[in-house]
Amino acid sequence: MSNNNTEAVSPHALPPLPYAENALAPVVSIKVATLRIPSQTFRTLERQELAEDLSFSPAHSLVDHQPIGGINRARVEIYRHLSEFRHKQNHKQLVEHEK
């Protein structure tokens, strides 16, 4: 037997899956809950203003998820400059989130 795993394996040579016998059995549905989600208004002036004040940066992440590589370092700087420019143009204070 070779270790390169390039040999084709026939699906008929594989052992049957344990649930294969029941694959065509009728499914029994059991109601466990009812969710009621009231209608919500998403487009409000308050939310629009919040959206305008938010800043996105790939650097706003856990240390283990920080972007790596030259392109991502450039993205972090570009996003920062764009956010600073937008906030200045809109006469808004730029507030960065705390890590």
C-alpha positions in Angstrom: 0.0 0.0 0.0 1.4 3.4 -0.9 1.5 6.4 1.4 0.7 9.0 -1.3 -3.1 8.6 -1.2 -3.4 9.2 -4.9 -5.2 5.9 -5.7 -8.8 6.3 -6.6 -11.2 4.6 -4.1 -14.5 3.2 -5.3 -17.4 4.4 -3.2 -18.6 0.8 -3.2 -15.4 -0.2 -1.3 -16.2 2.2 1.6 -18.1 0.8 4.6 -21.7 1.9 4.7 -22.5 4.9 6.9 -24.3 4.0 10.1 -27.5 6.0 9.2 -27.7 4.7 5.6 -30.5 2.2 6.4 -32.6 5.0 7.9 -31.9 7.6 5.2 -35.3 7.2 3.5 -37.3 6.8 6.8 -39.9 9.5 7.4 -38.7 12.4 9.5 -40.5 13.1 12.7 -40.8 16.8 13.6 -41.2 17.7 17.2 -42.1 21.3 18.0 -39.8 22.5 20.8 -40.4 26.3 20.7 -42.2 29.2 19.1 -40.2 32.3 18.4 -42.0 35.6 18.1 -39.9 38.4 16.8 -41.7 41.7 16.7 -41.4 44.1 13.7 -38.4 46.4 14.1 -37.5 49.8 12.7 -33.9 49.8 11.5 -33.8 53.0 9.5 -33.9 55.8 12.1 -32.1 59.1 12.3 -30.2 57.9 15.4 -29.0 54.8 13.7 -28.0 56.7 10.6 -25.9 59.1 12.6 -24.3 56.2 14.5 -23.4 54.6 11.2 -21.8 57.8 10.0 -19.8 58.1 13.1 -18.5 54.5 13.1 -15.1 53.5 11.9 -14.0 50.2 10.5 -10.5 48.9 10.6 -9.1 45.4 10.2 -6.9 46.2 13.2 -10.0 46.3 15.5 -9.6 42.7 16.4 -8.2 40.3 18.9 -4.4 40.2 18.9 -4.5 36.6 17.5 -6.6 37.9 14.6 -4.5 41.0 13.8 -3.9 41.4 10.0 -0.5 40.4 8.8 1.4 41.2 5.7 2.2 44.4 3.8 -1.2 44.7 2.1 -3.1 44.4 5.4 -0.7 46.9 7.1 -1.5 49.3 4.2 -5.3 48.7 4.6 -5.1 49.6 8.3 -3.4 52.9 7.5 -5.7 53.7 4.6 -8.8 53.0 6.6 -7.5 55.1 9.4 -6.8 58.1 7.1 -10.1 57.8 5.4 -11.9 57.7 8.7 -10.0 60.7 10.0 -10.8 62.6 6.7 -14.5 61.7 6.8 -14.9 62.7 10.5 -13.1 66.0 9.8 -15.3 66.7 6.8 -18.5 65.9 8.8 -17.2 68.0 11.8 -17.4 64.9 14.0 -15.1 63.7 16.7 -13.3 60.5 15.9 -13.7 58.1 18.8 -11.6 54.9 18.6 -12.8 51.9 20.6 -10.6 50.8 23.5 -8.8 47.5 23.3 
